[in-house]
Amino acid sequence: MSGVSVVLITAATPDEGRRIARTLVEERLAACVNVMDSAHSIYRWQERVEDSTETLLLAKTRSALFEKLSCRVSELHSYECPEVVRLSVEDGSAPYLDWVRKNTQEQ
């Protein structure tokens, strides 16, 4: 395993997504966050099927930082139950994975 993860986060608006992304990078909880402004989401919430546009964030971080990152997203987020899902990176470009590790907090 590489020790690196990609974390999926959805936000209500592009502004909220950029604010969360910037904070995660500034605090070295993520080396990079891609912000995709228009993700069409269909989901069940409080027994209703919702259909909305959200902003999707892809945060690259050390796997060991997931709990801190998740807690920070919850503090910054407008949703009662924000999506914060970690996907482990099994392998990747060695220079890129090293860059992610170098640009995030040490444990």
C-alpha positions as a Markdown table, in Angstrom:
| # | Residue | x | y | z |
|---|---|---|---|---|
| 1 | Met | 0.0 | 0.0 | 0.0 |
| 2 | Ser | 1.1 | 3.5 | -0.8 |
| 3 | Gly | -0.1 | 5.2 | 2.4 |
| 4 | Val | -2.0 | 7.7 | 0.3 |
| 5 | Ser | -5.8 | 8.0 | -0.1 |
| 6 | Val | -8.3 | 9.9 | -2.2 |
| 7 | Val | -11.2 | 11.3 | -0.2 |
| 8 | Leu | -14.5 | 12.1 | -1.9 |
| 9 | Ile | -16.4 | 15.0 | -0.4 |
| 10 | Thr | -19.5 | 16.7 | -1.7 |
| 11 | Ala | -20.4 | 20.3 | -0.9 |
| 12 | Ala | -23.6 | 22.3 | -1.4 |
| 13 | Thr | -22.1 | 25.0 | -3.5 |
| 14 | Pro | -18.9 | 25.7 | -5.5 |
| 15 | Asp | -18.0 | 28.5 | -2.9 |
| 16 | Glu | -18.4 | 26.1 | 0.0 |
| 17 | Gly | -16.3 | 23.4 | -1.9 |
| 18 | Arg | -13.5 | 25.9 | -2.6 |
| 19 | Arg | -13.5 | 27.1 | 1.0 |
| 20 | Ile | -13.2 | 23.6 | 2.3 |
| 21 | Ala | -10.6 | 22.7 | -0.3 |
| 22 | Arg | -8.5 | 25.7 | 0.5 |
| 23 | Thr | -8.6 | 25.1 | 4.3 |
| 24 | Leu | -7.6 | 21.4 | 3.9 |
| 25 | Val | -4.6 | 22.4 | 1.8 |
| 26 | Glu | -3.6 | 25.3 | 3.9 |
| 27 | Glu | -3.7 | 23.1 | 7.1 |
| 28 | Arg | -1.7 | 20.4 | 5.2 |
| 29 | Leu | -4.6 | 17.9 | 5.7 |
| 30 | Ala | -4.5 | 17.4 | 1.9 |
| 31 | Ala | -1.8 | 18.0 | -0.6 |
| 32 | Cys | -4.3 | 18.8 | -3.4 |
| 33 | Val | -8.0 | 19.0 | -3.7 |
| 34 | Asn | -9.7 | 19.0 | -7.1 |
| 35 | Val | -13.0 | 20.9 | -7.1 |
| 36 | Met | -15.6 | 19.9 | -9.6 |
| 37 | Asp | -18.3 | 22.5 | -9.6 |
| 38 | Ser | -21.3 | 20.6 | -11.1 |
| 39 | Ala | -22.0 | 17.0 | -9.9 |
| 40 | His | -25.6 | 16.0 | -10.4 |
| 41 | Ser | -26.7 | 14.0 | -7.3 |
| 42 | Ile | -29.7 | 11.8 | -6.7 |
| 43 | Tyr | -29.9 | 10.5 | -3.2 |
| 44 | Arg | -32.3 | 9.5 | -0.4 |
| 45 | Trp | -32.4 | 11.9 | 2.6 |
| 46 | Gln | -35.0 | 11.9 | 5.4 |
| 47 | Glu | -37.2 | 9.4 | 3.5 |
| 48 | Arg | -37.3 | 11.5 | 0.3 |
| 49 | Val | -35.5 | 11.1 | -3.0 |
| 50 | Glu | -33.6 | 14.3 | -3.6 |
| 51 | Asp | -32.2 | 15.6 | -6.9 |
| 52 | Ser | -29.7 | 18.4 | -6.7 |
| 53 | Thr | -26.5 | 19.8 | -8.0 |
| 54 | Glu | -23.5 | 19.6 | -5.7 |
| 55 | Thr | -19.8 | 20.3 | -5.9 |
| 56 | Leu | -17.5 | 17.2 | -5.8 |
| 57 | Leu | -14.1 | 17.4 | -4.1 |
| 58 | Leu | -11.3 | 14.9 | -4.6 |
| 59 | Ala | -8.7 | 15.3 | -1.8 |
| 60 | Lys | -5.4 | 13.6 | -2.0 |
| 61 | Thr | -3.9 | 12.9 | 1.5 |
| 62 | Arg | -2.0 | 10.5 | 3.7 |
| 63 | Ser | -4.2 | 7.6 | 4.7 |
| 64 | Ala | -3.2 | 8.3 | 8.4 |
| 65 | Leu | -4.7 | 11.8 | 8.2 |
| 66 | Phe | -8.2 | 10.6 | 7.3 |
| 67 | Glu | -9.7 | 11.0 | 10.7 |
| 68 | Lys | -8.4 | 14.5 | 11.2 |
| 69 | Leu | -9.5 | 15.5 | 7.7 |
| 70 | Ser | -12.9 | 14.0 | 8.2 |
| 71 | Cys | -13.4 | 15.9 | 11.5 |
| 72 | Arg | -12.2 | 19.2 | 9.9 |
| 73 | Val | -14.6 | 18.7 | 7.0 |
| 74 | Ser | -17.5 | 18.2 | 9.5 |
| 75 | Glu | -16.5 | 21.5 | 11.2 |
| 76 | Leu | -16.5 | 23.4 | 8.0 |
| 77 | His | -19.5 | 21.9 | 6.2 |
| 78 | Ser | -23.1 | 23.1 | 6.0 |
| 79 | Tyr | -24.5 | 19.6 | 5.7 |
| 80 | Glu | -25.8 | 17.7 | 8.8 |
| 81 | Cys | -24.2 | 14.5 | 7.3 |
| 82 | Pro | -21.5 | 15.4 | 4.8 |
| 83 | Glu | -20.1 | 12.8 | 2.5 |
| 84 | Val | -16.5 | 12.0 | 3.4 |
| 85 | Val | -15.4 | 8.7 | 1.9 |
| 86 | Arg | -11.8 | 7.4 | 1.8 |
| 87 | Leu | -10.5 | 5.4 | -1.1 |
| 88 | Ser | -7.1 | 3.8 | -0.6 |
| 89 | Val | -4.6 | 4.2 | -3.4 |
| 90 | Glu | -2.9 | 0.9 | -3.9 |
| 91 | Asp | -0.3 | 2.2 | -6.4 |
| 92 | Gly | 0.5 | 5.2 | -8.4 |
| 93 | Ser | 3.3 | 7.3 | -9.8 |
| 94 | Ala | 6.1 | 7.2 | -7.2 |
| 95 | Pro | 7.0 | 10.9 | -7.6 |
| 96 | Tyr | 3.4 | 12.0 | -7.2 |
| 97 | Leu | 2.8 | 9.8 | -4.1 |
| 98 | Asp | 6.0 | 11.2 | -2.6 |
| 99 | Trp | 4.7 | 14.7 | -3.3 |
| 100 | Val | 1.4 | 14.0 | -1.5 |
| 101 | Arg | 3.3 | 12.6 | 1.5 |
| 102 | Lys | 5.7 | 15.6 | 1.5 |
| 103 | Asn | 2.9 | 18.2 | 1.3 |
| 104 | Thr | 0.7 | 16.8 | 4.1 |
| 105 | Gln | 1.2 | 16.8 | 7.9 |
| 106 | Glu | 3.4 | 14.2 | 9.6 |
| 107 | Gln | 1.6 | 12.1 | 12.1 |
